[in-house]
Amino acid sequence: MNQKHQEDLAHIRSMMERSSRFISLSGLSGVFAGLSALIGGLYVYQLFKANGLDYFDGYHKLYSVNLVSELIWIALIILVSALTFGIFFTIRKSKKYDLPIWTSATKKMLLNLAIPLVAGGIFCLALLYHQIYVLIAPATLIFYGLALVNAEKYTFSDVKYLGYCELVLGFISLFFLGYGLVFWIIGFGILHILYGLIMFKKYK
């Protein structure tokens, strides 16, 4: 009898979680998003070398308009790639486990995710406009971390730990200006891959 009650309670908890949290996120989406960022970051480093810029020489660098434009395009390609992988693996997981995608929890999660991201995007555009390039990488890490922590209550609670790591990394990078690419690769590349692998193993 006790076992039946426990099973009923577990079933009720599962139904409540499905209705209040977006649980179709796949760990693989994090892995491939991280790989996209890692490849993009390494490409940017090679791009600097091709333009005669030694990234680790410790000097503040002046970037040409063409180089800045190319960096923006690379960032957009990385973003589109990460979103594409995220959508693909999310749809695949939802179909596999017969989970709804567009629910009230999904809308709330996206709203809580979007507010810090939009604020961060506008802030980074202002930095770009004023040519304060050294603060762009720390800002993206910090606002992304805030977005993850803010959206955590509507999806897997593990997301907040990735958010905290991104925040800490962003704060540290503020004291090592000029090495933003390194912190960016660690935060969006390596941390995403590690987080994705952990999530895939835990919730597969």
Secondary structure, DSSP 8 states (H G I E B T S, - for coil): -HHHHHHHHHHHHHHHHHHHS-----HHHHHHHHHHHHHHHHHHHHHHHHTT--TTS-S-----HHHHHHHHHHHHHHHHHHHHHHHHHHHHHHHHTT--SSSHHHHHHHHHHHHHHHHHHHHHHHHHHTT-GGGHHHHHHHHHHHHHHHHGGGS-TTHHHHHHHHHHHHHHHTTSTT-HHHHHIIIIIIHHHHHHHHHHHHH-
